[in-house]
């Protein structure tokens, strides 16, 4: 894997990739919550195909890096031997409900902040605080002592190739190829924005793996003599995810004078998303200040933010972190979390519709 680049290089590349995700997300209306809502409310699969296109490219691109020895997907946080099935389910359901109440997932929240949405700034603060409580605080005790007790230990790892006894390349081609066939089966999907949103998001995740897992890889850290990945919060190879980074971002701001706290790949990527989205919003003259409509709108966003902060940490990622980045490693837990995100979102959308009909 060669010598690692400097921490600053890793951070600036993470920021640049985040900038691409933010600008493209703002331009193409890439939104995982919107993808589910469009299907439930209108039967429109366009944004879901955009998300599935991102997943397909992330799977195929990551498999190519893995097959050529550029990265080792086994060194990510997703392919652990502990299959925490209850956490994936509960966290996924909570996050799915939360993103509907908060008008978008954790990634969309960052994109909206860049566009001038003050509601999303409040979501960011609440999400970050609750996520931190779930990583290290009072909710973390519940997470570890209750949810993570329900674990199936898989000594070989929880990735599908191992579980199915197939090669990684074969699994990646079958799943990624199948998704591409589904995505391109509809001609009306082939608009510039749809393709841009799906392709760029998938490639940003692959780029994240390359930066963190290849450029930022140290075979032997001179301080610990262990292998290390430069500037990651988990100490393992990382790509894009947006719940824990919001917690770590707030932690860094609050403990800035503590020299042991440093800028990380995840925080730099998150800042890049806001900057990229803001740049696109200003250039396209779509930057608009927006606040809460009424008390109910405020309450929905606060509850949604808390559910996403808790659910995203418990499920080991958000609809990008597990729903694209995790899936790109072919981890079984990512597929379970992905299904739970969608189930939670569908339930919340149907509840909102039922409530509206009752009030009419």
C-alpha positions as CSV (number, residue, x, y, z in Angstrom):
1,X,0.0,0.0,0.0
2,X,3.0,2.3,0.1
3,X,3.6,5.3,2.4
4,X,0.7,7.3,3.7
5,X,0.2,10.9,2.7
6,X,0.1,13.7,5.4
7,X,-3.0,14.1,7.6
8,X,-3.6,17.5,5.9
9,X,-3.8,15.9,2.5
10,X,-6.3,13.4,3.8
11,X,-8.4,16.2,5.4
12,X,-8.4,18.4,2.3
13,X,-9.3,15.5,0.0
14,X,-12.2,14.6,2.4
15,X,-13.3,18.2,2.3
16,X,-13.2,18.3,-1.5
17,X,-15.2,15.0,-1.9
18,X,-17.7,16.3,0.6
19,X,-17.9,19.5,-1.5
20,X,-18.8,17.4,-4.5
21,X,-21.5,15.5,-2.6
22,X,-23.0,18.8,-1.2
23,X,-23.0,20.7,-4.6
24,X,-24.4,17.7,-6.5
25,X,-27.0,16.9,-3.7
26,X,-28.2,20.5,-3.8
27,X,-28.4,20.6,-7.6
28,X,-29.9,17.1,-8.2
29,X,-32.2,17.0,-5.2
30,X,-30.6,13.7,-4.1
31,X,-32.6,12.8,-1.0
32,X,-33.0,9.3,0.6
33,X,-36.1,10.4,2.5
34,X,-37.6,12.0,-0.7
35,X,-36.8,8.8,-2.6
36,X,-39.1,6.8,-0.2
37,X,-41.8,9.6,0.0
38,X,-42.0,9.9,-3.8
39,X,-42.8,6.1,-4.1
40,X,-45.3,6.1,-1.2
41,X,-47.1,9.3,-2.2
42,X,-46.8,9.3,-6.0
43,X,-45.5,6.0,-7.2
44,X,-42.5,7.8,-8.6
45,X,-39.2,5.8,-8.5
46,X,-36.9,8.4,-10.0
47,X,-35.1,9.4,-6.7
48,X,-35.0,5.8,-5.5
49,X,-33.3,4.9,-8.8
50,X,-30.8,7.7,-8.1
51,X,-30.1,6.2,-4.7
52,X,-29.8,2.7,-6.1
53,X,-27.5,3.9,-8.9
54,X,-25.2,5.4,-6.1
55,X,-25.3,2.0,-4.3
56,X,-24.5,0.1,-7.5
57,X,-21.5,2.3,-8.4
58,X,-20.3,2.3,-4.7
59,X,-20.4,-1.6,-4.7
60,X,-18.6,-2.0,-8.0
61,X,-16.1,0.8,-7.4
62,X,-15.2,-0.5,-3.9
63,X,-15.0,-4.0,-5.2
64,X,-12.5,-2.9,-7.9
65,X,-10.3,-1.1,-5.3
66,X,-10.5,-4.2,-3.1
67,X,-9.7,-6.7,-5.9
68,X,-6.7,-4.7,-7.0
69,X,-5.3,-4.5,-3.4
70,X,-5.7,-0.7,-3.1
71,X,-7.9,-1.1,0.0
72,X,-9.1,-3.9,2.3
73,X,-12.8,-3.7,2.9
74,X,-12.4,-6.0,5.8
75,X,-10.8,-3.1,7.7
76,X,-13.9,-1.0,7.7
77,X,-16.3,-0.7,10.7
78,X,-19.1,-2.5,8.7
79,X,-17.6,-5.9,8.3
80,X,-17.1,-6.9,11.9
81,X,-17.7,-10.4,13.1
82,X,-20.4,-9.2,15.5
83,X,-23.8,-9.1,13.7
84,X,-25.8,-6.8,16.0
85,X,-29.1,-7.5,14.4
86,X,-31.3,-5.8,17.0
87,X,-29.2,-2.6,16.7
88,X,-29.5,-2.6,13.0
89,X,-33.3,-3.0,13.2
90,X,-34.1,-0.6,16.0
91,X,-31.5,2.0,14.9
92,X,-32.7,1.7,11.3
93,X,-36.4,2.1,12.2
94,X,-35.7,5.1,14.4
95,X,-33.6,6.8,11.8
96,X,-36.2,6.1,9.1
97,X,-39.0,7.7,11.2
98,X,-36.7,10.5,12.2
99,X,-35.7,11.5,8.7
100,X,-39.3,11.9,7.7
101,X,-40.1,14.1,10.7
102,X,-37.0,16.2,10.2
103,X,-37.6,16.7,6.4
104,X,-34.5,14.7,5.3
105,X,-31.7,12.4,6.4
106,X,-28.4,13.5,8.1
107,X,-26.7,14.2,4.8
108,X,-29.7,16.2,3.5
109,X,-29.6,18.2,6.7
110,X,-26.1,19.4,5.9
111,X,-27.0,20.2,2.3
112,X,-30.0,22.2,3.5
113,X,-27.8,24.2,6.0
114,X,-25.7,25.2,3.0
115,X,-28.9,26.4,1.2
116,X,-29.8,28.7,4.1
117,X,-32.3,26.4,6.0
118,X,-32.2,27.4,9.7
119,X,-34.5,24.5,10.6
120,X,-31.7,22.2,9.5
121,X,-29.2,24.0,11.6
122,X,-31.4,23.2,14.7
123,X,-31.7,19.6,13.4
124,X,-27.9,19.4,13.1
125,X,-27.4,20.6,16.8
126,X,-30.0,18.3,18.3
127,X,-28.9,15.3,16.1
128,X,-25.2,15.9,17.1
129,X,-25.9,16.1,20.8
130,X,-28.2,13.0,20.9
131,X,-25.7,11.1,18.7
132,X,-22.9,12.0,21.2
133,X,-25.2,10.8,24.1
134,X,-25.6,7.5,22.2
135,X,-21.8,7.1,21.5
136,X,-20.5,8.0,25.0
137,X,-23.4,9.2,27.2
138,X,-26.5,7.9,28.9
139,X,-28.0,6.5,25.7
140,X,-24.7,4.7,25.0
141,X,-25.2,2.6,28.2
142,X,-28.6,1.5,26.9
143,X,-27.1,0.8,23.5
144,X,-24.3,-1.4,24.8
145,X,-26.2,-3.1,27.7
146,X,-29.5,-3.7,26.0
147,X,-29.4,-3.5,22.1
148,X,-25.9,-4.8,21.5
149,X,-26.5,-7.9,23.8
150,X,-28.5,-9.3,20.8
151,X,-25.5,-10.3,18.8
152,X,-24.8,-13.2,16.5
153,X,-21.0,-13.8,16.3
154,X,-19.8,-14.7,12.8
155,X,-16.1,-15.6,13.1
156,X,-15.5,-15.2,9.4
157,X,-17.1,-11.8,9.2
158,X,-20.6,-10.7,8.2
159,X,-19.9,-9.8,4.6
160,X,-22.2,-11.6,2.0
161,X,-19.3,-13.2,0.0
162,X,-18.1,-15.0,3.2
163,X,-21.6,-15.9,4.3
164,X,-22.5,-17.2,0.8
165,X,-19.1,-18.8,0.2
166,X,-18.6,-16.8,-3.0
167,X,-15.9,-14.5,-4.2
168,X,-16.2,-10.8,-3.5
169,X,-16.0,-9.9,-7.1
170,X,-18.8,-12.3,-8.1
171,X,-21.1,-10.9,-5.4
172,X,-20.3,-7.3,-6.3
173,X,-20.9,-8.0,-10.0
174,X,-24.2,-9.8,-9.3
175,X,-25.6,-7.2,-6.9
176,X,-24.1,-4.1,-8.5
177,X,-25.0,-5.3,-12.0
178,X,-28.5,-6.3,-11.0
179,X,-29.1,-2.8,-9.5
180,X,-27.8,-1.1,-12.7
181,X,-30.2,-3.2,-14.8
182,X,-33.1,-2.1,-12.7
183,X,-32.0,1.5,-12.6
184,X,-31.6,1.8,-16.4
185,X,-34.7,-0.2,-17.2
186,X,-36.7,3.0,-17.3
187,X,-35.8,5.5,-20.0
188,X,-37.6,8.4,-18.2
189,X,-35.0,8.1,-15.4
190,X,-32.2,9.2,-17.8
191,X,-32.2,12.9,-17.1
192,X,-29.0,14.8,-16.4
193,X,-29.8,15.6,-12.8
194,X,-30.8,12.0,-12.0
195,X,-27.6,10.6,-13.5
196,X,-25.5,13.3,-11.9
197,X,-26.9,12.6,-8.4
198,X,-26.5,8.9,-8.5
199,X,-23.1,8.7,-10.2
200,X,-21.5,11.5,-8.2
201,X,-22.7,10.1,-4.8
202,X,-21.6,6.6,-5.6
203,X,-18.1,7.8,-6.8
204,X,-17.7,10.1,-3.8
205,X,-18.1,7.0,-1.5
206,X,-15.5,5.1,-3.6
207,X,-13.2,8.2,-3.4
208,X,-13.6,8.2,0.3
209,X,-12.5,4.6,0.6
210,X,-9.5,5.4,-1.6
211,X,-8.4,8.5,0.4
212,X,-8.9,6.9,3.8
213,X,-8.1,3.3,3.1
214,X,-5.2,3.7,0.6
215,X,-3.7,7.2,0.8
216,X,-4.2,7.4,4.5
217,X,-3.1,3.9,5.3
218,X,0.0,3.4,7.5
219,X,1.3,-0.2,7.6
220,X,3.1,0.7,10.9
221,X,2.4,3.8,12.9
222,X,5.8,5.0,14.2
223,X,4.2,5.8,17.6
224,X,2.3,2.5,18.2
225,X,4.0,0.2,15.7
226,X,0.4,-0.9,14.7
227,X,-1.2,-0.4,11.3
228,X,-3.3,2.8,11.3
229,X,-5.5,5.0,9.2
230,X,-4.7,8.7,9.3
231,X,-7.2,11.1,10.7
232,X,-10.2,8.7,11.2
233,X,-12.4,8.8,14.3
234,X,-12.8,5.0,14.5
235,X,-9.1,4.2,13.9
236,X,-10.3,2.1,10.9
237,X,-10.8,2.8,7.2
238,X,-13.7,5.2,6.7
239,X,-15.8,6.7,3.9
240,X,-18.8,9.0,4.0
241,X,-21.4,8.8,6.8
242,X,-23.2,11.7,8.5
243,X,-24.4,11.0,12.1
244,X,-21.4,10.3,14.3
245,X,-19.4,13.0,12.4
246,X,-22.0,15.6,13.5
247,X,-21.3,14.5,17.1
248,X,-17.6,14.6,16.6
249,X,-17.8,18.0,14.9
250,X,-19.6,19.5,18.0
251,X,-17.1,17.8,20.3
252,X,-14.2,19.3,18.4
253,X,-15.8,22.8,18.6
254,X,-16.4,22.5,22.4
255,X,-13.0,20.9,23.2
256,X,-10.9,22.8,20.7
257,X,-8.2,23.7,23.2
258,X,-7.7,20.0,24.1
259,X,-4.8,19.1,21.8
260,X,-5.9,15.4,21.7
261,X,-9.0,16.5,19.7
262,X,-8.2,16.9,16.1
263,X,-9.9,17.5,12.8
264,X,-10.8,14.1,11.2
265,X,-11.7,12.7,7.8
266,X,-15.4,12.6,8.8
267,X,-15.6,16.1,10.1
268,X,-13.7,17.5,7.1
269,X,-16.0,15.7,4.8
270,X,-19.1,17.0,6.6
271,X,-17.8,20.6,6.4
272,X,-17.2,20.0,2.7
273,X,-20.9,19.0,2.2
274,X,-22.1,22.3,3.7
275,X,-19.6,24.4,1.7
276,X,-20.3,22.6,-1.6
277,X,-24.1,23.0,-1.1
278,X,-23.7,26.7,-0.2
279,X,-21.5,27.3,-3.3
280,X,-24.1,25.7,-5.5
281,X,-27.0,27.5,-3.8
282,X,-25.3,30.9,-4.2
283,X,-24.2,30.3,-7.8
284,X,-27.6,29.1,-8.9
285,X,-29.3,31.9,-6.8
286,X,-31.3,29.3,-4.9
287,X,-29.9,30.3,-1.5
288,X,-33.0,31.1,0.8
289,X,-33.3,31.7,4.5
290,X,-36.0,29.4,5.9
291,X,-37.3,29.0,9.4
292,X,-40.0,26.9,11.3
293,X,-43.6,27.3,10.1
294,X,-45.3,26.7,13.5
295,X,-45.0,24.8,16.8
296,X,-45.9,21.5,15.3
297,X,-43.2,21.9,12.6
298,X,-40.7,22.7,15.3
299,X,-41.7,19.7,17.4
300,X,-41.5,17.4,14.4
301,X,-38.0,18.5,13.5
302,X,-36.8,18.3,17.1
303,X,-38.1,14.7,17.6
304,X,-36.9,13.7,14.1
305,X,-33.4,15.0,14.9
306,X,-33.3,13.1,18.2
307,X,-34.4,9.9,16.5
308,X,-31.8,10.3,13.8
309,X,-29.0,11.0,16.3
310,X,-29.9,7.9,18.3
311,X,-30.8,5.7,15.3
312,X,-27.8,6.6,13.2
313,X,-25.3,5.6,15.9
314,X,-27.2,2.4,17.0
315,X,-27.5,1.3,13.3
316,X,-23.8,2.1,12.7
317,X,-24.7,4.7,10.1
318,X,-27.3,6.8,8.3
319,X,-28.9,6.3,4.9
320,X,-25.6,7.3,3.3
321,X,-23.3,5.7,6.0
322,X,-25.0,2.4,5.9
323,X,-27.3,2.8,2.9
324,X,-24.4,3.5,0.4
325,X,-21.0,3.3,2.2
326,X,-21.9,0.2,4.3
327,X,-23.6,-1.5,1.4
328,X,-20.5,-0.9,-0.7
329,X,-18.6,-3.4,1.6
330,X,-21.4,-6.0,1.1
331,X,-21.9,-6.2,4.9
332,X,-25.1,-8.1,5.9
333,X,-25.8,-5.6,8.6
334,X,-25.9,-2.8,6.0
335,X,-28.6,-4.6,4.0
336,X,-30.7,-5.1,7.2
337,X,-30.2,-1.5,8.3
338,X,-31.2,-0.3,4.7
339,X,-34.4,-2.3,4.9
340,X,-35.1,-0.9,8.4
341,X,-34.5,2.7,7.2
342,X,-37.1,2.2,4.4
343,X,-39.6,0.5,6.7
344,X,-39.4,3.3,9.3
345,X,-39.7,6.0,6.6
346,X,-42.8,4.3,5.0
347,X,-44.5,3.9,8.4
348,X,-43.9,7.6,9.2
349,X,-45.1,8.8,5.8
350,X,-48.2,6.7,6.1
351,X,-48.9,8.0,9.6
352,X,-48.5,11.6,8.4
353,X,-50.9,11.0,5.5
354,X,-53.4,9.4,7.9
355,X,-53.1,12.4,10.3
356,X,-53.7,14.9,7.4
357,X,-56.7,13.0,6.2
358,X,-58.2,13.0,9.7
359,X,-57.8,16.7,10.0
360,X,-59.5,17.5,6.7
